């Protein structure tokens, strides 16, 4: 119904004949885990006793330790850089700092800062956009292989690249390595990209040299590209035994970096998630084309953040201090929970992956009731996995991100213990 005009007043009439056309691939994206969690909690009213408790969240893996002062100082000193457009390739200083760090951290004989390193606006952005650059859109049967459980960006990247994600279930008996031997030959023939996460999210498992030997052999045989997500590589518990990296494994096995690109970030290592600063490194031919893609994609890292990132990559003292804080939390919290749940210290990362079904409830019910009765948030493991090959490998697990300070983590663990005692 159109309202009659009034002298001196204008009315805007918008007529939609049909809904705007959007990319139909968007309809294939699944609800993100934290949106699922909000929906789960909508039907969970806090009990009177829980309402009086401060909320404690182990749900989101967002670092909470303070940002080191040296990074803040470098960022402030670089503020004049806001007047300049950033180069997609990044500055020579940043690529050089990253290359030096990679060589030292992973004991490499060498890496070319000019051709084998590329700064990115956080590993999440790069992990997503890399699939758009790698997947051949003319191949309507293209497959992107993902671990299961997994980081949901892999699935979304595959779908919006026009490929089909294929989930390789992890095997708890093999420290959560994927069962690649069970994948049919016709799937391998269609695979263009494989995502690998080590240390793993959510399990914290680290791939061994034998695991990498298997992955490289499969890549050689079938020609797919490997995207190695290593954003948790600097959160570990033994200073003498840092997690093995993909580039390091390639060198140890006498290989080059062909069809291999690694992704890393300062977010967890240096407690700067708001800076969105990371890098990709590896196969120079792939990075050359990825740079071409990114020139159009428009995600160059701010000059200010590039300068602050140089300071971060050149300092290891704050990284060791950061690890010590996580170690303190894990050494205290893990034994508390292990008395009631099936859980152990992970290889690395800042997650505990705990099995809950021996209490007689599944992961979603555990999370809902824990929130309602104790105002503690954990993430159901089934939200981090997909039903594949007859199972959901995340079902009956919960993920706890020990990112808050030690006192808050201990208090949250104690509430979980009290909750478990009911069963």
KOLLO-693930 format. One record per residue (C-alpha): residue number from 0; residue in three letters; y, z, x. Coordinates in steps of 0.001 Angstrom, whole numbers. Layout:
N
{NUM,'ALA',{Y,Z,X}}
...
END
This chain:
423
{0,'UNK',{0,0,0}}
{1,'UNK',{3419,-1005,1391}}
{2,'UNK',{6223,1435,796}}
{3,'UNK',{9417,-82,-639}}
{4,'UNK',{12191,-532,1876}}
{5,'UNK',{15057,1935,1973}}
{6,'UNK',{18539,817,2986}}
{7,'UNK',{19186,1716,6606}}
{8,'UNK',{15536,2413,7476}}
{9,'UNK',{13013,103,9095}}
{10,'UNK',{9231,354,8667}}
{11,'UNK',{6639,-989,11067}}
{12,'UNK',{3584,-2438,9360}}
{13,'UNK',{498,-3026,11523}}
{14,'UNK',{-2359,-5047,10083}}
{15,'UNK',{-5734,-5061,11902}}
{16,'UNK',{-7927,-7922,10785}}
{17,'UNK',{-10738,-6807,13104}}
{18,'UNK',{-11428,-4243,15788}}
{19,'UNK',{-10160,-5107,19286}}
{20,'UNK',{-12802,-6744,21443}}
{21,'UNK',{-13948,-4596,24357}}
{22,'UNK',{-16538,-4981,27082}}
{23,'UNK',{-19840,-4541,25190}}
{24,'UNK',{-21406,-2974,28274}}
{25,'UNK',{-19307,132,27584}}
{26,'UNK',{-21524,829,24581}}
{27,'UNK',{-24488,1280,26925}}
{28,'UNK',{-22933,4244,28737}}
{29,'UNK',{-24465,7600,27896}}
{30,'UNK',{-22487,10737,27156}}
{31,'UNK',{-21511,12523,30361}}
{32,'UNK',{-23390,15814,31025}}
{33,'UNK',{-20344,18035,30549}}
{34,'UNK',{-19574,16449,27188}}
{35,'UNK',{-23159,17163,26166}}
{36,'UNK',{-22623,20753,27265}}
{37,'UNK',{-19517,21065,25079}}
{38,'UNK',{-21516,19818,22119}}
{39,'UNK',{-24323,22282,22877}}
{40,'UNK',{-21875,25185,22973}}
{41,'UNK',{-20151,24212,19729}}
{42,'UNK',{-22933,25917,17809}}
{43,'UNK',{-23011,28952,20110}}
{44,'UNK',{-20650,31754,19071}}
{45,'UNK',{-20002,34389,21703}}
{46,'UNK',{-21578,37711,20825}}
{47,'UNK',{-19219,40725,20569}}
{48,'UNK',{-20409,42006,23945}}
{49,'UNK',{-20035,38586,25617}}
{50,'UNK',{-16547,38089,24207}}
{51,'UNK',{-15376,41028,26288}}
{52,'UNK',{-16683,39527,29526}}
{53,'UNK',{-14697,37165,31706}}
{54,'UNK',{-16147,33658,31567}}
{55,'UNK',{-18166,32647,34627}}
{56,'UNK',{-19080,29007,35143}}
{57,'UNK',{-21840,27679,37363}}
{58,'UNK',{-21579,24375,35510}}
{59,'UNK',{-19293,21990,37395}}
{60,'UNK',{-19736,21307,41107}}
{61,'UNK',{-16040,21614,41920}}
{62,'UNK',{-15267,23423,45199}}
{63,'UNK',{-13247,26610,44686}}
{64,'UNK',{-12734,27775,48264}}
{65,'UNK',{-9103,27612,49458}}
{66,'UNK',{-7893,24387,51037}}
{67,'UNK',{-7423,24938,54810}}
{68,'UNK',{-3807,25432,55873}}
{69,'UNK',{-4033,22749,58563}}
{70,'UNK',{-4655,20135,55854}}
{71,'UNK',{-1759,21406,53751}}
{72,'UNK',{533,21316,56765}}
{73,'UNK',{-524,17756,57636}}
{74,'UNK',{27,16652,54043}}
{75,'UNK',{3535,18126,53922}}
{76,'UNK',{4436,16537,57243}}
{77,'UNK',{3293,13164,55902}}
{78,'UNK',{5335,13230,52665}}
{79,'UNK',{7733,10523,53894}}
{80,'UNK',{4748,8183,53583}}
{81,'UNK',{5235,8216,49807}}
{82,'UNK',{7843,5506,50284}}
{83,'UNK',{5236,3012,51528}}
{84,'UNK',{2425,1115,49866}}
{85,'UNK',{-941,2004,51400}}
{86,'UNK',{-3123,-597,53070}}
{87,'UNK',{-6554,-964,51481}}
{88,'UNK',{-8110,-1067,54941}}
{89,'UNK',{-6511,2275,55786}}
{90,'UNK',{-4687,3173,58974}}
{91,'UNK',{-6160,2711,62435}}
{92,'UNK',{-5740,6462,62948}}
{93,'UNK',{-7828,7351,59916}}
{94,'UNK',{-10595,4833,60595}}
{95,'UNK',{-10686,6028,64196}}
{96,'UNK',{-10915,9694,63182}}
{97,'UNK',{-13732,8925,60754}}
{98,'UNK',{-15618,6844,63322}}
{99,'UNK',{-15310,9612,65908}}
{100,'UNK',{-16578,12167,63404}}
{101,'UNK',{-19535,9976,62394}}
{102,'UNK',{-20553,9395,66018}}
{103,'UNK',{-20421,13102,66834}}
{104,'UNK',{-21946,14426,63623}}
{105,'UNK',{-24836,11959,63475}}
{106,'UNK',{-25309,11508,67228}}
{107,'UNK',{-24750,7756,67085}}
{108,'UNK',{-24421,5642,70190}}
{109,'UNK',{-21509,3886,68529}}
{110,'UNK',{-19846,2689,65329}}
{111,'UNK',{-17038,132,65067}}
{112,'UNK',{-13968,1697,63416}}
{113,'UNK',{-12535,-1770,62720}}
{114,'UNK',{-15520,-3279,60885}}
{115,'UNK',{-18024,-537,60010}}
{116,'UNK',{-15740,2113,58470}}
{117,'UNK',{-13585,1896,55347}}
{118,'UNK',{-11560,4761,53786}}
{119,'UNK',{-11961,5165,50019}}
{120,'UNK',{-10400,7245,47258}}
{121,'UNK',{-13322,9668,47098}}
{122,'UNK',{-17037,8922,47196}}
{123,'UNK',{-17336,8830,43379}}
{124,'UNK',{-14935,5909,43068}}
{125,'UNK',{-16663,4010,45866}}
{126,'UNK',{-20193,4672,44600}}
{127,'UNK',{-19177,3163,41267}}
{128,'UNK',{-17228,158,42536}}
{129,'UNK',{-19812,-712,45194}}
{130,'UNK',{-22282,-1782,42518}}
{131,'UNK',{-19694,-4142,41045}}
{132,'UNK',{-19399,-5812,44449}}
{133,'UNK',{-23122,-5925,45265}}
{134,'UNK',{-24856,-6904,42012}}
{135,'UNK',{-25149,-10665,41409}}
{136,'UNK',{-23942,-11219,37796}}
{137,'UNK',{-25851,-14490,37563}}
{138,'UNK',{-29097,-12492,37769}}
{139,'UNK',{-29556,-11306,34208}}
{140,'UNK',{-32664,-9362,35243}}
{141,'UNK',{-31011,-7459,38112}}
{142,'UNK',{-32112,-3863,38688}}
{143,'UNK',{-30334,-949,40338}}
{144,'UNK',{-32793,1736,41422}}
{145,'UNK',{-31703,5359,40891}}
{146,'UNK',{-33345,8696,41683}}
{147,'UNK',{-34213,10889,38718}}
{148,'UNK',{-32637,13507,38329}}
{149,'UNK',{-29462,11891,39584}}
{150,'UNK',{-25667,11714,39683}}
{151,'UNK',{-24675,9880,36488}}
{152,'UNK',{-22183,7605,38234}}
{153,'UNK',{-25146,5570,39560}}
{154,'UNK',{-26291,4716,36047}}
{155,'UNK',{-22804,3826,34810}}
{156,'UNK',{-22172,1670,37853}}
{157,'UNK',{-25398,-241,37254}}
{158,'UNK',{-24732,-804,33563}}
{159,'UNK',{-21142,-1978,33984}}
{160,'UNK',{-22241,-4314,36767}}
{161,'UNK',{-24523,-5965,34221}}
{162,'UNK',{-27713,-4616,35786}}
{163,'UNK',{-30472,-2436,34395}}
{164,'UNK',{-30927,1013,35956}}
{165,'UNK',{-34499,1851,36870}}
{166,'UNK',{-35291,5519,37404}}
{167,'UNK',{-37636,6650,40167}}
{168,'UNK',{-38761,10159,39288}}
{169,'UNK',{-38534,12711,42079}}
{170,'UNK',{-41667,14552,43115}}
{171,'UNK',{-41356,18363,43520}}
{172,'UNK',{-44539,18298,45613}}
{173,'UNK',{-42737,16052,48153}}
{174,'UNK',{-39516,18099,48240}}
{175,'UNK',{-38090,15912,45466}}
{176,'UNK',{-38504,12610,47289}}
{177,'UNK',{-38950,9737,44844}}
{178,'UNK',{-42366,8271,44103}}
{179,'UNK',{-41564,4749,45256}}
{180,'UNK',{-45264,3885,45583}}
{181,'UNK',{-45569,4032,41788}}
{182,'UNK',{-42931,1335,41203}}
{183,'UNK',{-44449,-2024,40147}}
{184,'UNK',{-43941,-5071,42440}}
{185,'UNK',{-42073,-6945,39696}}
{186,'UNK',{-39441,-4177,39656}}
{187,'UNK',{-38962,-4352,43406}}
{188,'UNK',{-38554,-8136,43164}}
{189,'UNK',{-35577,-7646,40813}}
{190,'UNK',{-33956,-4730,42668}}
{191,'UNK',{-30587,-5545,44246}}
{192,'UNK',{-29279,-2041,44964}}
{193,'UNK',{-30871,1369,45552}}
{194,'UNK',{-28910,4608,45282}}
{195,'UNK',{-30120,7447,47485}}
{196,'UNK',{-28639,10960,47495}}
{197,'UNK',{-29299,13287,50436}}
{198,'UNK',{-28651,16199,50290}}
{199,'UNK',{-29561,15685,46678}}
{200,'UNK',{-27680,16491,43510}}
{201,'UNK',{-29020,18548,41739}}
{202,'UNK',{-31990,19620,43883}}
{203,'UNK',{-30336,20077,47280}}
{204,'UNK',{-33285,18331,48949}}
{205,'UNK',{-32765,16431,52212}}
{206,'UNK',{-34663,13236,53032}}
{207,'UNK',{-36834,13307,56152}}
{208,'UNK',{-37167,10603,58794}}
{209,'UNK',{-40472,9612,57174}}
{210,'UNK',{-38691,9194,53834}}
{211,'UNK',{-36086,6936,55452}}
{212,'UNK',{-38802,4909,57192}}
{213,'UNK',{-40320,4182,53762}}
{214,'UNK',{-36939,3282,52229}}
{215,'UNK',{-35979,960,55094}}
{216,'UNK',{-39370,-765,54960}}
{217,'UNK',{-38926,-1407,51234}}
{218,'UNK',{-35419,-2784,51834}}
{219,'UNK',{-36715,-5082,54566}}
{220,'UNK',{-39499,-6321,52317}}
{221,'UNK',{-37440,-6875,49159}}
{222,'UNK',{-33919,-7453,50493}}
{223,'UNK',{-32021,-4873,48433}}
{224,'UNK',{-28959,-2929,49608}}
{225,'UNK',{-29098,860,50131}}
{226,'UNK',{-26175,3027,48983}}
{227,'UNK',{-26651,6433,50633}}
{228,'UNK',{-24623,9164,48924}}
{229,'UNK',{-24022,11904,51524}}
{230,'UNK',{-21110,13811,50006}}
{231,'UNK',{-22960,17158,50436}}
{232,'UNK',{-23977,16552,54055}}
{233,'UNK',{-21736,19309,55447}}
{234,'UNK',{-22924,22131,53166}}
{235,'UNK',{-26048,23504,54845}}
{236,'UNK',{-27383,26843,56039}}
{237,'UNK',{-28598,26425,59625}}
{238,'UNK',{-25943,25453,62149}}
{239,'UNK',{-28670,24247,64485}}
{240,'UNK',{-30242,21893,61926}}
{241,'UNK',{-27691,19760,60040}}
{242,'UNK',{-29122,17353,57434}}
{243,'UNK',{-30309,13992,58702}}
{244,'UNK',{-27985,11127,57800}}
{245,'UNK',{-28886,7563,56845}}
{246,'UNK',{-27092,5942,59798}}
{247,'UNK',{-28670,8518,62097}}
{248,'UNK',{-32127,7761,60690}}
{249,'UNK',{-31556,4028,61169}}
{250,'UNK',{-30706,4546,64834}}
{251,'UNK',{-33666,6878,65382}}
{252,'UNK',{-35947,4186,63959}}
{253,'UNK',{-34499,1511,66239}}
{254,'UNK',{-32611,-300,63499}}
{255,'UNK',{-29094,-1542,62964}}
{256,'UNK',{-27099,-864,59792}}
{257,'UNK',{-28238,-4005,57950}}
{258,'UNK',{-28150,-3596,54124}}
{259,'UNK',{-27147,74,54550}}
{260,'UNK',{-23877,1720,53513}}
{261,'UNK',{-23252,5478,53475}}
{262,'UNK',{-20704,7323,51332}}
{263,'UNK',{-19042,10586,52288}}
{264,'UNK',{-16118,12714,51196}}
{265,'UNK',{-13769,15500,52223}}
{266,'UNK',{-13965,17146,48792}}
{267,'UNK',{-16891,19463,49511}}
{268,'UNK',{-16613,19521,53315}}
{269,'UNK',{-12954,20527,53409}}
{270,'UNK',{-12266,21884,49893}}
{271,'UNK',{-9819,19142,48898}}
{272,'UNK',{-11292,17626,45708}}
{273,'UNK',{-7784,16860,44468}}
{274,'UNK',{-7101,14625,47455}}
{275,'UNK',{-9849,12152,46518}}
{276,'UNK',{-10469,11157,50127}}
{277,'UNK',{-13681,9776,51565}}
{278,'UNK',{-15180,6834,53402}}
{279,'UNK',{-17928,4242,53378}}
{280,'UNK',{-19629,3213,56612}}
{281,'UNK',{-22422,896,57683}}
{282,'UNK',{-23221,-2808,57442}}
{283,'UNK',{-20098,-4704,58567}}
{284,'UNK',{-20957,-7765,56472}}
{285,'UNK',{-21168,-5708,53302}}
{286,'UNK',{-17988,-3787,54079}}
{287,'UNK',{-16081,-7026,54694}}
{288,'UNK',{-16893,-8197,51168}}
{289,'UNK',{-16365,-4724,49714}}
{290,'UNK',{-12900,-4656,51288}}
{291,'UNK',{-12142,-7997,49650}}
{292,'UNK',{-13199,-6540,46292}}
{293,'UNK',{-11116,-3398,46841}}
{294,'UNK',{-8015,-5434,47665}}
{295,'UNK',{-8050,-6490,44012}}
{296,'UNK',{-9496,-3219,42701}}
{297,'UNK',{-6359,-1365,43810}}
{298,'UNK',{-7675,2025,44941}}
{299,'UNK',{-6096,2302,48387}}
{300,'UNK',{-5724,5880,49589}}
{301,'UNK',{-2154,7239,49617}}
{302,'UNK',{-519,7220,53082}}
{303,'UNK',{114,10945,52648}}
{304,'UNK',{-3549,11662,51990}}
{305,'UNK',{-4595,9376,54819}}
{306,'UNK',{-2570,11440,57288}}
{307,'UNK',{-3927,14709,55909}}
{308,'UNK',{-7445,13265,56091}}
{309,'UNK',{-7048,12568,59818}}
{310,'UNK',{-6357,16264,60351}}
{311,'UNK',{-9368,17231,58253}}
{312,'UNK',{-11860,14926,60000}}
{313,'UNK',{-10672,16078,63420}}
{314,'UNK',{-11315,19786,62785}}
{315,'UNK',{-14713,21481,62486}}
{316,'UNK',{-13669,25142,62529}}
{317,'UNK',{-12740,25197,58831}}
{318,'UNK',{-16002,23393,57994}}
{319,'UNK',{-18112,26035,59736}}
{320,'UNK',{-16123,28768,57974}}
{321,'UNK',{-16780,27013,54684}}
{322,'UNK',{-20513,26893,55331}}
{323,'UNK',{-20540,30592,56198}}
{324,'UNK',{-19065,31404,52774}}
{325,'UNK',{-21753,29392,51010}}
{326,'UNK',{-24484,30943,53124}}
{327,'UNK',{-23314,34428,52157}}
{328,'UNK',{-23470,33535,48471}}
{329,'UNK',{-26867,31862,48633}}
{330,'UNK',{-28426,34670,50669}}
{331,'UNK',{-27312,37189,48044}}
{332,'UNK',{-27723,35266,44794}}
{333,'UNK',{-31011,33484,45456}}
{334,'UNK',{-33162,36662,45823}}
{335,'UNK',{-31583,38159,42691}}
{336,'UNK',{-32558,35144,40602}}
{337,'UNK',{-35914,34539,42317}}
{338,'UNK',{-37226,37813,40874}}
{339,'UNK',{-36995,36295,37389}}
{340,'UNK',{-36784,32506,37782}}
{341,'UNK',{-38622,29914,39849}}
{342,'UNK',{-35921,29193,42433}}
{343,'UNK',{-35534,29040,46207}}
{344,'UNK',{-32885,28321,48818}}
{345,'UNK',{-32269,24550,48878}}
{346,'UNK',{-32212,22433,52023}}
{347,'UNK',{-28453,21924,51616}}
{348,'UNK',{-25582,21430,49103}}
{349,'UNK',{-24157,24173,46894}}
{350,'UNK',{-26575,24037,43951}}
{351,'UNK',{-29508,26168,42908}}
{352,'UNK',{-32154,24248,40956}}
{353,'UNK',{-34023,26860,38928}}
{354,'UNK',{-37037,26442,36657}}
{355,'UNK',{-36782,28468,33434}}
{356,'UNK',{-39697,27510,31181}}
{357,'UNK',{-41882,30415,32270}}
{358,'UNK',{-39516,32520,30147}}
{359,'UNK',{-40744,30659,27077}}
{360,'UNK',{-37579,28607,26408}}
{361,'UNK',{-36388,25204,27605}}
{362,'UNK',{-33307,24419,29655}}
{363,'UNK',{-30926,23657,26772}}
{364,'UNK',{-31864,26795,24853}}
{365,'UNK',{-31542,28847,28032}}
{366,'UNK',{-28029,27482,28642}}
{367,'UNK',{-26929,27950,25012}}
{368,'UNK',{-28185,31511,24680}}
{369,'UNK',{-26958,32560,28125}}
{370,'UNK',{-23473,31366,27208}}
{371,'UNK',{-23519,33032,23794}}
{372,'UNK',{-24864,36373,25014}}
{373,'UNK',{-23344,36689,28512}}
{374,'UNK',{-20445,34181,28729}}
{375,'UNK',{-22064,32413,31704}}
{376,'UNK',{-22237,28617,31892}}
{377,'UNK',{-25058,26702,33577}}
{378,'UNK',{-25975,23038,33234}}
{379,'UNK',{-29305,22057,31630}}
{380,'UNK',{-31361,19979,34034}}
{381,'UNK',{-32359,17509,31323}}
{382,'UNK',{-28685,16464,31111}}
{383,'UNK',{-28917,15318,34738}}
{384,'UNK',{-31978,13130,34233}}
{385,'UNK',{-33370,10455,31925}}
{386,'UNK',{-36666,10180,30084}}
{387,'UNK',{-38589,7839,32371}}
{388,'UNK',{-42281,7036,32739}}
{389,'UNK',{-43233,9604,30110}}
{390,'UNK',{-41196,12580,31363}}
{391,'UNK',{-37707,13920,31881}}
{392,'UNK',{-37968,15445,35390}}
{393,'UNK',{-34920,17634,34796}}
{394,'UNK',{-36278,19290,31671}}
{395,'UNK',{-36944,23028,31975}}
{396,'UNK',{-34592,23323,34966}}
{397,'UNK',{-31016,24530,35154}}
{398,'UNK',{-28425,23708,37801}}
{399,'UNK',{-26130,26432,39118}}
{400,'UNK',{-23123,25442,41233}}
{401,'UNK',{-22278,28404,43495}}
{402,'UNK',{-18687,27304,44017}}
{403,'UNK',{-16748,30441,43013}}
{404,'UNK',{-16116,33376,45345}}
{405,'UNK',{-19025,35615,46295}}
{406,'UNK',{-18091,38450,43940}}
{407,'UNK',{-17969,36153,40918}}
{408,'UNK',{-21251,34479,41881}}
{409,'UNK',{-22967,37857,42218}}
{410,'UNK',{-21621,39035,38872}}
{411,'UNK',{-22797,35826,37206}}
{412,'UNK',{-26240,36162,38797}}
{413,'UNK',{-26515,39760,37609}}
{414,'UNK',{-25740,38678,34047}}
{415,'UNK',{-28425,35987,34302}}
{416,'UNK',{-30897,38653,35504}}
{417,'UNK',{-30083,40852,32503}}
{418,'UNK',{-30538,37858,30225}}
{419,'UNK',{-33932,37040,31793}}
{420,'UNK',{-35138,40616,31362}}
{421,'UNK',{-35125,40053,27603}}
{422,'UNK',{-38106,37754,28037}}
END
